[in-house]
Amino acid sequence: MRVKRCLPVVAVLALCGPAGPPAAAQQICEPSTTTGHSRPNDILTGIFYYAWHAASPPCAPDSETKWCRCVWRDKPGDPRALLGLYDAADAAVVAQHMDWMVDYGVDVVGLEWDNNPPERAALENVVIPAIESRDLQFVLLYDMGIRLKLDKTKSPHTIDFSDDDNQRLFIEDFTDFATSASYFRNPKYLKFKNRPVVYVYISHAIIGNPSDILNTFNAAHAAARAAPGFFDGLYIVADHLWWEGTKYWMLELMDAKAVTSFGPIANDTLVNPVSPRPIRQWADHLVEGLYKAALRRLPELGLIDLMPGVFIQYDDRSVSPPCLEDPGRKTRYYHLEDGEDWRYMLRNAGVRYAFVAERTEIDNECRETVTRNADESIVWIYSFNEWGEGAGLEPLEDRAEPYPYGFGFEPLQIMKEVMDAGWVDPPGVPCGEMGPGWYEANQASECRGACDAECLTKWDCGGQDCYSPATGLNYCLKCPTTPVCGDLFCARGKGEHCYSCPQDCPCDGKTCGEMGLGWYYPDQEGACREVCDGECLKKLDCDGKPCLAPHLGESYCWKCPQMARCGDGACQPGAGEGCDTCPGDCGPCVTPRTCGEMGLGWYEANEIERCAGDCDGACQAKHDCGGQPCYSPATGLGYCLNCPHLARCGDGACQPAKGESCGSCPNDCGSCDDGGGGGDDPGDGGGGTNTCESQGWHPINDFEQCNSECGRECVRKQDCGGRACEGGYCWKCP
């Protein structure tokens, strides 16, 4: 439901001459733009397909073929594929696989691509031709973990996009995809709004200089735009939602159009393999730990769709040397107890969380424009035949115990039933039944307009799941009532946060600095506006946790919602643009000046606390050092911190917080004899001090008592009402 705020306007009749017919009433709307998620027109079934299988004779106890040693050994129930120990390049096998996919409703086949020569030959000569002759489409699953340099010495593993070889291979591969008749130019290759869809595997592992990441992905998009056929860039599906923290800011650098999570088995502490129904537990963790958080965060970044990833089961215990290149890897196994576990996973963590992003703009004449990346979404299923990790739906030989690996065709039949049914309203309380102060998930502006606090996203409606019929989302918006510290409800919009009310708001959060590019501390609003080509937003939520600025005692950060793009005519150093990465916007390179060269009042980029401690104003991030670019050798960053006003005796401003007083600087603070403006030195008998008690503060030796009464850490004050504090300073509850 979209609500337009409109006022009827009646045309004014002329004061002279005959009156004509009454003028029709016009509507004038308050222009608005909102970004959120809605149900797609259609949900496609996407399934991953692997072409690494090599034919094998029947397995004996000492068999060392890949099928025997690396797939079936150690998996329970003596499993066997219905087609035997096949070769992935066998045209008859592939044809049967594709026929099964068509029979059971698969729409999109995700083909793993890592440039392995035998596998690439199987894809281009056998698999893709089989898809071309059937009612199927395909996309590439670009396996960066194999194709690029994956650093396995780090936990989690990383892929450095500042590495020249990784940049080169990535750009060369996407140029190849864009120009090859087998890939993007193939009529059966899936495209959304003239953008080829590419699934980028383990994008969450990317590290490197933000400008290197941005430029590498920009080059991939440019390759698609320059290819024969003139695609409108790429529709990148980023495998980015991750248990160890999702780097949402990086999605902007990739210009990703959708986000997902691939077979997300990572955290051994979440589900015990021998606990009841582990696959259902994983489905719940996907929803609570990844997908709900993504629906909260993605609208801040623009139009990014949510395409959920699900897996049927997982068992990589057979994947051991020589099959596994990473012998230090810990094996895991999570099995179905019956087909209903698979139905639960696919419905609850799949279909119900397939959303498309949309931006709705209403102009002053009440005309509504809705923009989407795509009208369809995809549920990505891992997988059809990744038997090395025991995660396949491919038909198996029937066994007396069908699960985990003797299930025949049942998982495919369940998949077809769930996907054909599509979206089914989940159990939950509609927002409209919750009474005053509750709003539909798409009524953020209405909620803010009626509320004197920040509207909250609520997943729990009176002990049951919330449900917003207007959007199909599992949450409502709530305007909180007047909070009371100790009511176990953290009302950040009313001033409660982990410093002011730790009982309600535990200090378990992320600092602004941890959030990466585009995020700023509370005292850096000016810096945010300087580098941002959109309006800087005040954010209380940092990756699903409170935002923290410990050195300032605040619980929010500033966020630049729209990052720069090279070629937009604006040089945005805070977004990684510079003379080297984008000379068209930033001009030719000149030798930068270091922060240390700039003298007093300038600090390295990582010295915000020292700058704040020395400065009587907000420290500012400066990219310009005397007409040349700034450079911070201590961090490698292209900016310095600058204190706009350091205290100087003789500058005309008495600054007691910086040690100035009538005794130390009578030029600025006046004579101690006449009680001059800034107060005098403590104990000099000039009568220029105020007591801590007169200000309602705690004396110098009363720090613990101040903290106890305040509920947070007290701060030291040297200025007591325009005069020096007696004893040198007092303690104040901020």
N, C-alpha and C positions, 0 to 999 in steps of 0.2 A: 504494500500500500504506500503510495507516494502522496504526501500532503504538501500542497502549495499554499503559501501564505499570500493571499490576494485581497485587494481592496476594490470594491466597485467604484468606478469613476463615471459620472454622468456629464455629458457635454453641456457647457453653459450656453443658454439661448441668447441670441443677440438682443440688445436692449431696444433697438429700433427696427421697424419693419414688421411684416407679418410673421407670425410664429409658424415654423414648419412642423413636420411630424417630430415626435419626441426622438431624440438621438438614442441609439442603442447603447446600453451600458458596456463599458470595456473593463477588462480585468488587468490590473497592474500587479505583478508579482515582485517580491523581493528576490533579486537574482541570487542563486545559490549553486554550489557545486558540492556534491557528496560522492565519496568513493566507498564501495563496500562489495559484498559478494552476494550472488543469487544463484538459484538453481539453473543449470544449463538446459538448453532445449533438448539435448540428448546426451546420454552417458554411454561412451564407447567402451567396449571390452578390449583391453590391450594385454598381450601376453608375450613374455620374453622367450626367444628361441635361440638355441646354441648349436653351432656347427663344428664342434671340436671332436665329436665321437668318431673313433676309428674302428673298423670291423675287427671282431675277435672270435676265435673258436670258443667252444664251451669252456667255462671256467673250471679249473681244477684247483685243489688247495694251494698248489705252488705256482699258479698262473701269475704272470707279471704283466699282462696286457693292461691297457688303461681301463677298460671296462671292468676287468676282474680285480685288479689291485687298487684302482683309484675310485671305483664307483660302488660296487656291491659288497665288497669285503667289510665286515663288521656291522653292516646294516641289518636290523632284525627282520626275520620272516623270510629269508632267502628270496628277495625280490627279483623279478625279471620283467623287462619291458615286453609287451605283447609282440612286438616286432623283432625281438631277440637282441643280440649284441651287434647292432647295425652300424653301418658307415654313414656319416652325415652327408656324404656326397653321392649316396645311392639315390637315383632319381625316383625309383619306386617307393622307397621309404619316405622321402620328402613329400611325394605326392599324397601318400596316405596320411601323413601328418597334417598337411594342409586341408585335405578333405574332412578330417575330424574337426579341425578348427572351424571350418564353415558350418558343419553339421551342428556344432555346439555353440554357435553364436559369436565367435571371435570376430572382431572388426579390424584390429590393428595388430600386426606382428612386429615386435621389437627385436631387431637382429643385432646381436652382439658383434661389434666391429673393433678389432685391435690390430689390424693389418698383418695378422699371421698369414703367410702365403697360402697354405692349404685351406684354411678356413675362409679366406677372402675368395679363393677360387670356387669353393663350394657355394658361397653366397651368390656370387655373380653368375655362375654357370648352371646352378641347379635350383637353389632356394628361391631367388628372386624370379626366375622364369616360372616357377610353380605358382608363385603368388600372382603373377601377371595374368594367368589364365583362370583365376578364381575371384570370387567376390570378397577379396581381402585387400587391405592396404598395408604398407610397412613404413617403419621409421628405423633409423640407426640408433642403437644403444652404444654411444661412444665411450669405450672402456678406457678411461684415463689411467686406471690402476695398472693396466698392462702396457698400453701404448706409450705413455709418458714415464718419466723417471719418478717412481714412488719411493720415498725415503722411509724404509721400514725400520730404521734405527730410532725413529721417534714414535711416541705413543700419544695420540693416534698418529697413523702414518700421514705424511704430507706430500704435496706436489707443489714445487716452487715455480711460480710463474714469472719470477725474475731470472730464472735459468734460461739461457739463450737457446739451448736445444729444445726445451719444452715449448718455448714460444714458437720456434721455427716449425716443429712438427705439428703443433696445433693449427697454425695458420695454413701450412701446406695441406694438411688433411682436409680442412674445411674448403679450401680452394678446389681440391680434388672432388669433394662431394658436390660442390656447386656446378662443376663443369662436366661431370661424368653422366652419361646417359643411363648408367645403372642406378644412380642415386637420385639426387634432387630433381633432375630433369625427367625422371621416369614418371609417367602418368599415374602409376600406382603408389608413388611416394606421397605420404600424407602431408597436406599443407593446410594451415589455418590462415585464412585471409591473405593468401599468396606468400605465406612464410613457411618454408619447410620445417617440420617438427623434428628436433634432434634431442634425444635424451642424453644429458651429460652426466655420466656416472661418477659418483663420489666428488661432486663439486665442493662438498663440505671440507675436503682435504686440501683445497687450494690455499696456499700462502704466497707471500711476496709483496713487493711494493705495489700499493694500489694503482699507481699510474701504469705499471707493467700489466697488471690484470686487466685494467680498462682498455689499454691499447691492443692487447692480444685479442680480446673479445670483439672490440671494434673492428679489427681487421677481418675476423671471421664473418661478422655481419656485412662488412663491405664486400667480401668475396661473393656472398650470396646476391647482393644488389648488382654487382658487376657482371654476373654470370649470364649466359644466353638464357633468355626468358625473363630477366630482370625481376628477380624476387624482391619483395619488400623487407629484406633482412631475414632473420631467423626467428623461429618460435622455439626458444630454448626452454626445455624442461630440466630444471636444475635439481639433481639429487642432493638436496641441501639441508633438509630437516634432520637434525642429529641430536642424539642423547646428550652429548658432551657440550652442548651449546650451539645454537644456530646463529651464524654470522649473517644476519639479515642485511646488513649494509652492503655486503658483497653482491647481493642480487642486483643492485643498481649498477655495479660495475660490469656485470655480465649482460645487462639489459635482458634479464630472464623474463619470460612471459608466464611461466608456471613453475611451481615448486612441488617437490614430492619427497618421498623417502623410499629407498630401495631395500627390500629384504632386510629390514633394520635390526639385525641381530648384532648387538655390540656390547650391551651392558650386562655382565654376568650377574649383577646383584638384583636385577629386576624380577626375573622369573627363574624358579628352581625347576630344572628339567623333569624331576620326578614328582613335582607337585601336581595336583589334579588339573586336568585340562589346560596345559600351558599355552596352547594356541589361543584360547579365549583370553587368557591373561595378557598375552602380547597384544591382542586386538584392543583391549582396554587401555593398555599403556600407549599404544599409537594414538588413540583418541585424546587421552588426558595429557600425555607428555608432549605430543608434537602437533596434532592437527588443530586442537582448540587454540593453542598459543599462536599458530600461524594465522588463523582467522582474525585474531586480535591485532597482530602486528602488520600483516601485509597491506591493509588499506593505507597505512602511513607512507608506503613506498610507491604507491601508484597502482597501476593495473597489473596484478600478478595473480594468476589463477591457482587454485589448489587442486592438484591431481593426486589423490591418495594412492599409496603403494601398499599392497598386501602380499603375504606369502602363505603357501599352503602348509608347509612344515619345513624342518631344517635338520640336517644331520651330516656333518662333515667329518665324522670320525674315520672314514676311510681315506680321507685326503691327507696322506702322510708321505714323507719322502719315499720314492723319488717323484711322487705326483705333485707334491707341494714345494714351492720354492722358498717358503717361509717356515722352516721347521720349528721356529719359536712360537708360532701361532697356536693359540689355545682352541681346541676343538669344542663344539657345542652341539647339542641335539635337543630338539623340541618336536614332539610328535602329536598327531591327531589321535584322539581316543575313538572318535567316530566321525561320520560325515557331517553331523550337526556342528562340530567345532569349526569346520571349514565354512559352513553356511554362516555361522556367527561372525567369523573374521571378515568374510566378503561383504556381508550386509552392513555390519556395525562400523567397521573401520574402512570400508570401501565405498559402497554406493552412497551412504549417508554423508560422506565428507567430500563428495565431488562438487566443486563450486567454480563458477566463473566470476572474475572480477568485473565490475562495471562502474563507470563514472556517469552520474546523472547531473546534467546542467539545466537549470531553469532560468530563462532570461526574463527581462522585466515585462514582457508581453505574455508570460506564462507558457512559452513554448519550451518543450522538454526535449533534450537530446541525450540519448544513452549511448555510451561508447563501450565496446568490449574488445578484448583480444580475440575471442572466439565465442561461438555460440554453443560449442560442444565441450565436454570434458571427457577425461579418460580415467578409468580405474586400471592401474598397472599391476599385473599379476606376475609374481615370481614363483614358478615359471612353467613352461611347457616341458622342458627336458633337461634342466640343470641337475642331473642325477649325481654329480660329484658332491653336491651339497644337499642331496636328498630332497630337493624342492621342486618336484615335478607333478604335473597333472596328466602327463602322457599315460594312456591306458597300460596297466600292468596285468600280468597273469593273475587270475583270481586265486586267492588263498583261503584256507579255512578261517583264518583270522584276517579279515580284510584290511585292518589298519594296524601299523602304519603303511605297509608296502605290499598289500595284496588286494588292492581295492578295485581292480577292473576299470570300468568307465564311470563309477559313481561321482568322483569329484568334478568331472566335466559336466555331468548332468546337473549337479547342484549349481555349478557356475552358471549354466544356461538359465535355470529357474530364477536365481537371484537377480541376474542382470536383466532378464526379460521383465521381471516385476518392477525394476527401477526403484525410484524413490517411494518409500512407504513411510507415512508419518510415524515418527518414533513416539513411544509413550512419554508424556510430559505434560506440564501445566501450561496452557497458553498464556502469553504475557497479559492479554486482556482480562484474564480472570484474577490477576494478582492485585487489582485495585489501584487507587491513586498512587502516583509516583513511579509506576511501571510503564515501560514503553516497548514497542516492537524493536527488533534488532536493527532496523533501518531508520529509526527515528531519533538519531543522535542529536540533530539540531533542535527538534521539539523538546527533547529531554533537557538539553542545556538551556534552552530559553525559559523553561519553567523552574529551573533548579538553581539554587545559589551555591551549589557545590559541584564538584566534578561528577558526572554521571558514571555509574559503575556498570561493568559487564557482569551479569549474574547468570551462573549456570544452574544454580539451585533455587527452585521455587517452592518454598514450603516443604522441603524434604524430598521433593521429586525433581526430575530433570525439567528445565525450562524448555519451552517450545514457542517459536515465533511463527505463527501461521503465515504472516505476510511475506516471510523470506524463506521459510523452511530451515532456519538456523536453530541450533540448540541453545540459545541464550536470549535473555531479555536485557533491556537497559533499565537501571534503577536510579532514581534520585534519592540519595541517602538523607535520613533525618538528621537532626542536630546530634553530632557525635559526643560521646562522653568517654574520656580516656579510661580504659578498664572495661569497656563493653565488648572487648574481643573483636571489634570491627574496626579495621584500619581505614579511616576516612581521610585520605590524603588531600582531597579537595577542600577539606575543612581545616587543614593545617596539621593534621596528625601525621607523623612519620616516625621513623625508627629512632630519631633523636629526641623528639618531644614526647612520644608515647610508646616506649619499647614494649609495654604490656600488650598493646594491640598490633604494633607494627615491628616485628623482629627485624633487626639490622642484618638480614640475610638478603643481600642484593648485589648489584653490579655497579661499579663506579662508572662515571661518564667516560673516563679514559679507556676502560675495557671495551667499550662499545664500538671503537674504531672510527673510521672516516665518517665525517658528517655529524658527529656528536660533540657537544661542548659542555663545559662546566657552567653552573649557574651564573658565575661572574664573567662569562665569556659571550654574553648575548651579542655584544657589539661585534666580536670576532665572527660569530655565526652569521650575522647579517652581512658582514663584509665579504664572506666567501661564498655565500649561498645565492642561487638564482631563484629561490622561492622564499616563502615566509618561514622564518625559524619558529619551530613549535616547542612548547614546553611539554616535556615528556616525563611521566611518573613511572612508566613501565619500561624496564630494560630487559628484554628477552624473558618476559614473564616474571621478573623479579623487580623489587623496588629499585629505582635509580638512586645512587648514593654519591654525595660529594662530601666526604668526611671532613676535609680541611675547612669546609665552609659551614658545616652543620646543616646541610640542606638535603632534601630527598627529591631532586629532579635534575634533569639535564635539558639542554637545548639541542634540538635536532633539525638539521637541514633536510627537508623532505625530498628535494629534487636536486640531484647532482648534475654537475656540468657535463656537457658532451663537446668533444673537440669539434670545432667548426660552427659553434653557435654564436661566435662573435664576442664572447665574454671570457676573459681569462679568469679561471677559478682555481687559484692555487690550493685552496682547502680541499678541492676534489681531485687533487693530483695533477692538475694542469700546470705546465710551465713552459719555458722557452724550448726545452728539449723534447717534451712530449707533445706540445701543441703550439708550434711557433705561429700558426695562423691566427690564433687568439691572443697569444701572449707576447708576440714579437720575437726578434732574434735574441739569442743568449748573450748576456754580459756576465762578467765575473761577479759572483755573489759576494756580499760582505758577511763575515761571520758575526754572531751575536757579541762575541768578545771585543770586536773592533769598535762597537758602537758606544762603549763607555758606560758610565754610571746610568742606572735606570734600565739597562737591558739585561736580559737573562736568556739562558739556553731554553729550548722548547720544553724540556722536562723539569724545569725549575719553578713550576707554578706556585708551590708552597712558599719557597723563598721569596719569590716576587711579591706574593700576597702579604707576606710578613713584613716586607720593607716598604710597602706602598700604601698610601692613604686613599687610593682610588682603586677601581677595578683594573687588574692587569689585563693587557690586551695582546692578542696574537697579531703580530705584525709581519707581513710578507714583504714590505718595502723598507729597506734600510738605507735611508739617504739617497733615494732615487735608483738603488740597485736591489736585486733580489736578496732576501735574507737567507742565511744558511746556518743551521745549528750543528756543528761538528759532533757534539755529544750524542745526537740522536739521528743525524742524517736527514732531518726534516727541513723543509724549506720555509721555516718561519722562526721568529724569536718572540720572546715575551717582553713587553715594555710596560713600565710603570709610568703613567702619564704625568704624575706629580709626586716627586720625592721631596721630602722636607728639606729646605735650605734656610739656614739662619740668614735673614736679610731679604727673603723673598716676599715679605709682607704678610705672610700667613703664619699665625701661631699654631703649631701642631704638637700639642702635649703628647699625643700617642707616639710621636717620634722623638720624644725626649726634650722638646723645646719648652721653655718656661721663662718666667720673668727673670730667673736667675741665670739660665744658660743662654737666653737669646732675648734680651730686653728690646732689641730693635724690632722684633716681630710681636713680642708678647707684652711690651710695656714695662714700666718700672714696678718692682715689687712693692715699693713704698705706697703706690696708689692702687694696689690690688690689680695691676694690669692684666688685660684680657685672658692670657693663657694660664694664669696662676704662677706661683713661684716654686722654687725648689723646696721639697719637703723639709720642714724643720728649720727654715731660715728665719722664722719669727716675723715674716712680712705679712702674715695674715692672708696669704694668697692660696690657701688650700681649703678643700672641702673634705669632710669625713665621709667614709664609706657609708656609715649609718644614715647620714643625711640624705643619701641617694637611695636608701633601701637595699644596699649591697652588702657583701660580706667583706670583712677586713682581710688583710694580707695573709693571716695565719688560719683562715677559716675555709680553706679550699674544700675539704671533705664535707663539711656541713652544707656548703653551697650546692655541691653535687647531689647530696642526699635530698635536699628540698626541691631541687630543680628537676631531677629525673633525667638529666643529661649532663654532659661535661660543661662546667662553667668556663667563662672566658675572662682573661685578665684585662682590666680597664685602668688606664693611667689618667684619663680625663674625667673628672667628677664635676659635671655641670659647668664646663668652661674653665675650671681650675684644676690644678694638680691634685691628685688624691693624696690624702694623709697617709704617710708611710711609704709612698711611692706608687702603690696601685691597690685596687680592690678586685674582688671576684664578683662577676655578674652572671646571672642566668640569662642566656641570650633569648 
